[in-house]
C-alpha cells in the first residue's frame, strides 16, 4: 500500500467511511458528512500555544494520527488531500465569513473552502465551517439543499459584489449553529467567495492572521463544534449547546473535570487536566 493510499485507509477508518466503485455528488455528500461527524472543529491549539500548521503532514498527524480536530485551514487541507487520493482533485477558495450580527464590519478572507468537479458539474465542498453544517452544493443559483439539522442552504450571485462573487446563505434554526446565527426562517448570509486562484502563500497568510490576530473569535475563545445525527453541538468556553431533532439543550460547565468529560464524550477530544488548565478557563 502506497503512502497516499495508506493515509486514505487511515482516514477512512477515522471517519467510518469506505469508498465505493464510483465517486460522484452523492458520495461526496456522504464523505463530507462522515468527516464532519467524526472530526470536530476546534481551535484549542491556539490558546494552548501550539500554533496551527497547515501542511499536509502536520494536518494528517493531528487530525487523523492524534485524533484531534482543527479549524478550516486544517480540515479542508485534509479533505482536499483525501479527495485527491480518491482521484478527485479540488482547489481552495478563500471566503469572508458573514455569519454574525447585522452591520458587522466587512471581514477579511479568513475561511477556506474547496472547488471541484463531481458528476460532470462544478461543486463547492466544505468540511471546515465550524459555525454550522454546510453541505456540498453545485456552483449554480438553484434549489436549496436541506440538511438533517433542519436547515437549508443555497448559493446565489452576490449583489454588488466583485465579478464572479458568490454568496452562501442559510435558513434554519439558530440552535444548529455555534451561536452566531439568527433565529430565522428566512435566508441569512454564511459567507461570500469568488473563484480567484488561491496560492499556498495566501493560505499561510490567512491562517497566520486567524491564529494570531488579537481580539478575534479564535484568539479569545475556546471553541469546538461537531455535526450530530440530526443536529449540531457547539462548545464556546464554558457553554455547551446541543441541538438534535428540533430540541435544544444548553449546559454551563464550571470546572475542569466537567469540561474534560464534555470534550471527550461529545467532541471526541482527549486532553489531560494539565492541558485543560493551560487553556485558562478555570
N, C-alpha and C positions, 0 to 999 in steps of 0.2 A: 504494500500500500504506500503510495507516494506521500510526501509531506502534506501536500494540499488535500489529498483525499483522506489522510489520517485526521487532519483538522476538521474536515467536513463530518467525518464519522463521530468525532468527539462532540462537535457542536450539535449534531442531530440527537445524540444521547442526552446532552444537556437540556434540550428543549422538548424531548419526547416526540420527535417527528422523523418520519422515514421518507426519503424521496421515492417517487414512483417512476414509471417508464417514461412519462411525458411531463412537461412543465409548462403551464400556461397561467392565465389570470387566476383560476380557481386555486391552483397550487400555491401561487404567490400569496394569496389571501390567507390560506391555511398556514403557510410557513411563517408569515409575519405575525399572525395571531399567536401561534405557538411560541415564537420568540418573546413576545410581549407578556405572555402569561408565565414564562419561566424565568426570564432575566429582568430583574427590576431596574427601573430608572432610579438613579441616586447620584448625589453629589458629595458623598461623605469623604472622598479623598481630598476635597478642598479644605474643609475645616480640620481634617486630620493632619494636614500639612504634607500629604504625599504627592501632590501635584497630579495633573492629568496629562498622560501621554497618549497620543492618538495614532502612533504607528501600528501596523498590523500585529507585530509580535507582542507588543505590550498590551494591546486591547484583548487579544486572544488569551494571553496568560491571565489577565484579570477576570474577564467576564466568563470564560469557559474553564480555564485551569483552576482558578481560585474561587469560583462560584460566586463572584461578586456581581454587582450591576455597574451602571455607568450612566453618563448623560449623552446627549445626542451625538456628539462627535465620536464617542466611543461606540455607542450602539450601532450607528449607521456605518461606521468603518467595518465592524464585524459583519453586519448584514450584507454590505456590499461584497466583502471578501467571500462570504459563503454563497451568495448568488453567483459570483464569478466562478467558484468551484463547481457549481451546478451547470455551468455553461451559459449563464445569463448575465453578461456584463451590464453594469449600470454606472452612471456618473453622478457626482454630487452636485447639488444646487444649494445656494445659501438663501435664507429666508429671514424676514423680520417678523418676530412673534407679536401678534396683535391682541392676543387674549389678555384682557385686563379691563380696568375701568374706562369709561368714555373720556376722551380728552387727554389721554396719557401722551407723553412726548413720542415722536417718531423713534422707534427703537433701531439699533444697529442690526446688521445682518449676522446674527449670532445663533441661528438654527440651521442645521444641515438636514436635507432630505435627499432622496435618490430619484433618478430618472432612468427609465429603461424601456425596452420593447418586449412586450409579452403578448402572445396570441395575435401578432400582426398589428398591434396598436401600441402607442406610447402611453406609459403609466407613470404615476408617481408612487413611491413606496416610502414608508417612514416607520422604522422600528424604534425611533428615538425621541418622539414627542412625549414629554413627561406630563403635560397638562391634562391630557385625556387620551383616549384611543383614537387614532386616525387610521382608517382602513386604506388599502391601496385604491387609487382612483384613476380611471383613464383621463388623459390630459385633454379634456373637452368640456365645454359647458353642457351639462346634461342632467339626467335624473339623479336625485340624491341616493347615496348608499347608506343603508341602515346598519347599525351595529347592535349587539346584544345588550348593551347598556342603556338602550332607549334613545340613542342619539342618531341624527342623520348628518351626513357631510356632503358637500358639493363644491365644485370648482366653478369660478366664473372669472371673466376678464375684469381686472381691477380698474374701476372708473378713475380717470385722471392720472393713472399711473404711467410708468415708463412703457415704451413699446414692448409688448410681449409679457407684461407683468400679469400674474395670476393671483387670485385671492382664494384661499381655502376658508370655507365657512362651516359652522356647526350650529345645529339646532337640537337642543336636548337638555336633560336635567343638569343643573349646576353641580349637584352632588356627585356626578360621574366625572368631575374634573378635579384638579388639585386645589380648588378653592378660588381660582381666578375667574371662572366663568360666571356669567349672569344666569339667574334662573329665568329661563325664557323658552318659548315655543317657536320663536322666530329665529332668523339667522343672525349669528354673531361671528365676527372675523376671528379666525385662529392665527393664520399667518399669511404673508404675501411673499411671492418669489418671482424671479424671472428665470430665463433659460440660459443666461450667460455662462460661458465656461468658467469653472472654478479650479484654480491651481492648488496643489498641495500647500503652497505657502499661504494662500488665502485661508485655508482651513486652520493652519497653525496660528495665524494671526487672530482669527476669530476665537479659537479655543483659548489662546492666551488671555485675550480680553475677558472672556466669560469666566475664566477660572481665577482671575486676579483683580478685576476692577472693584475697588472698594465701594461698599454701599449697595451692591446689587443683590438680587434674589439668591444667586448661587454663592456669594461670599459672605452673606449674613445669616442664612438659614441652613438647617439640616433637613434634607428633603429625600423622600423615597416615594415611589408610586409603582403600582403594578396592575395589570388588567386581570380581572377575575371572570368566572364563567359567564355571568350576566351582570357585570358591573365593574367597579373600579375601587381601588384602595389607595389612599394618599396619607402620608405622614409628613407633617411640617412641624419641626421642633417637637413640642410635647402634645400635639393634637393629631389624633388618628381619625380619619373618616372612612367608613366602609359603606359602599352603595352597591346593593345587589337585589335584582328582581324588583326594582322600584322602591326598596326600603333602604333608608339611610340611618346609620348609627354613628355617633361620634363618641370619642373617649379621650379624656385627658390623661396623660401619662406623666406621673410626677416623681418617678425615681428611676435610677439607672437600671435596676434589675427588671422593672416592668418594660422599659424601653428596649432592653436587650431581648426580652421574650417576644415582644411585638415584632421587632426587626427580624427575628428568626422565623417565627410562626407565620407571619403574613407575607413577608418580603423575601424570605429565604436567605437572609444575610446573617452570617455568623461573625459577631465581634465580641471579643472578651471585654470584661468590665473595665480593664485598664484603658483600652482604646475608646470605649464609650466615655470614660472620664475625660479623655483628651478632646472630646467634642465640645466640652464646656457647657453642657446643658444643665447639669445638676450640681 
